[in-house]
Amino acid sequence: MDALEVLMHDHRMVEQLFRDYHAAASDTQRRAVVELLVRELSKHAALEELLVYPLARKVLPDGAEEIDEHLGEHMAVKQTLLALDKLPEGDARTDGLVAELRRDVTEHVREEEEDFMPRVRAAVSQEDLDDLGQVLTKAKQSAPTRPHPHAPDQPPALTLAGPVAAAYDRLRDRLDRRPRT
């Protein structure tokens, strides 16, 4: 898959997670879906910020302004993800935060797929999109799995902060999976 197909695949997966949340039969199932949403959206945002947005900033005529808008949207999503990540299973605030997240993500996806991605596709060669798709696919394995709204969202600072955040997230993920006694 090329880079834009990878991103659209992520979009479809997140849309399915929202459907799964609403179909969940228990607080435990809903919490599991929330944890997947946090992980997948955190990885997706980090990779867009590190690999896709810098390219778009260079190749699109209004790239800097547009990417700044996308980064603002990411910030809102990260703050909602952080709030969700801190909530315990069964918290009454979860449904409202998931609804807010769904609205923000749905609008962001619509903007990206209807406007942003077609313009990037027109400005970047297929070979470069294919190469970037391979990089994105590989980078998913080491991307941050939690939201970091206070971390840098643009290279070069993001290039340094991202791996540290990802290592911390993976340690936290392992600790969270340990059985409690």
C-alpha positions in Angstrom: 0.0 0.0 0.0 1.2 3.5 -0.7 1.3 6.0 2.2 -2.2 7.4 1.5 -3.7 4.0 1.3 -2.1 3.1 4.7 -3.6 6.2 6.2 -7.0 5.5 4.7 -6.8 1.9 6.0 -6.2 3.4 9.5 -9.3 5.6 9.0 -11.5 2.6 8.2 -10.1 0.7 11.2 -11.0 3.6 13.6 -14.5 3.9 12.1 -15.0 0.2 12.9 -13.7 0.7 16.4 -16.4 3.4 16.9 -19.0 1.0 15.7 -17.6 -1.7 18.0 -17.8 0.7 21.0 -21.5 1.3 20.4 -22.1 -2.4 19.9 -20.3 -3.4 23.1 -22.4 -5.3 25.6 -20.5 -4.3 28.8 -18.3 -1.7 30.4 -15.4 -4.1 30.1 -15.9 -4.5 26.3 -16.3 -0.7 25.9 -13.1 -0.1 27.9 -11.2 -2.5 25.6 -12.4 -0.6 22.6 -11.4 2.7 24.1 -7.9 1.3 24.8 -7.7 0.3 21.1 -8.9 3.7 20.0 -6.3 5.4 22.2 -3.5 3.2 20.8 -4.5 3.3 17.1 -5.2 7.0 17.0 -2.0 7.9 18.9 0.1 5.9 16.5 -1.7 7.3 13.4 -1.3 10.9 14.6 2.4 10.5 15.5 3.2 9.0 12.1 1.3 11.6 10.2 3.1 14.3 12.1 6.5 12.7 11.7 6.4 11.5 8.1 3.4 12.7 6.1 2.8 16.3 7.2 6.5 17.4 6.7 6.2 16.1 3.1 2.9 17.9 2.5 4.3 21.1 4.0 6.9 21.0 1.3 4.9 20.0 -1.7 1.5 21.7 -1.3 1.3 25.4 -2.2 -0.5 26.3 1.0 1.2 23.4 2.9 2.4 25.2 6.0 -1.0 26.8 6.7 -2.9 23.6 6.0 -0.6 21.4 8.1 -0.9 23.9 11.0 -4.7 23.4 10.9 -4.3 19.6 10.8 -1.9 19.8 13.8 -4.5 21.8 15.7 -7.1 19.1 15.0 -4.6 16.5 16.2 -4.2 18.5 19.4 -7.9 18.4 20.1 -8.0 14.6 19.4 -4.9 14.0 21.6 -6.5 15.9 24.5 -9.7 13.8 24.3 -7.6 10.6 24.0 -5.7 11.6 27.1 -8.9 12.2 29.0 -10.2 8.8 27.9 -7.0 7.1 28.7 -7.2 8.4 32.3 -10.8 7.2 32.9 -11.5 3.9 34.7 -13.7 1.3 33.3 -17.4 2.2 33.6 -16.8 5.9 34.1 -20.0 7.9 33.2 -17.9 10.4 31.2 -16.7 7.8 28.7 -19.7 7.9 26.3 -19.6 11.7 26.0 -15.8 11.7 25.3 -16.1 8.9 22.8 -18.9 10.9 21.0 -16.7 14.0 21.0 -13.8 12.0 19.7 -15.9 10.5 17.0 -17.1 13.9 15.8 -13.6 15.3 15.7 -12.1 12.3 14.0 -14.9 12.0 11.4 -14.5 15.6 10.4 -10.7 15.3 10.2 -10.9 12.1 8.1 -13.4 13.8 5.8 -11.1 16.8 5.3 -8.1 14.6 4.7 -9.7 12.1 2.3 -11.7 14.7 0.2 -9.2 17.5 0.0 -5.8 16.9 1.5 -5.0 13.4 0.2 -6.0 14.0 -3.4 -3.7 17.1 -3.5 -0.8 15.2 -1.9 -1.4 12.3 -4.4 -1.2 14.9 -7.3 2.0 16.5 -6.0 4.0 13.3 -5.1 5.1 10.6 -7.4 3.6 7.1 -7.0 7.1 5.7 -6.3 7.6 8.1 -3.4 4.1 7.4 -2.0 4.9 3.6 -2.2 8.2 4.1 -0.4 6.6 6.3 2.2 3.9 3.6 2.6 6.6 1.0 3.5 8.2 3.4 6.0 4.8 4.1 7.6 4.0 0.4 7.9 7.3 -0.4 9.5 7.2 2.7 11.8 3.8 1.7 13.2 5.6 -1.0 15.1 7.6 1.6 17.1 5.2 4.6 17.2 3.9 6.0 20.4 0.8 4.2 21.6 -0.5 6.9 23.9 -1.4 10.6 23.3 1.2 13.1 24.2 -0.5 16.5 23.7 2.5 18.4 25.2 5.1 16.7 23.1 6.5 18.4 20.0 4.3 17.8 16.9 6.8 18.8 14.2 10.3 17.7 13.2 13.0 18.1 14.3 11.9 18.1 17.9 9.3 15.4 17.2 12.0 13.2 15.7 13.8 13.2 19.0 10.7 13.0 21.3 8.8 10.4 19.4 11.0 7.4 20.1 11.3 8.3 23.8 7.5 8.6 24.1 7.1 5.3 22.2 9.5 3.5 24.5 7.7 4.9 27.6 4.3 3.9 26.1 5.3 0.3 25.4 6.7 -0.1 28.9 3.4 1.3 30.3 1.4 -1.0 28.0 3.3 -4.0 29.3 2.8 -3.0 32.9 -0.9 -2.4 32.3 -1.3 -5.9 31.0 0.3 -7.6 34.1 -2.2 -9.4 36.2 -3.2 -7.5 39.4 -3.1 -9.5 42.7 
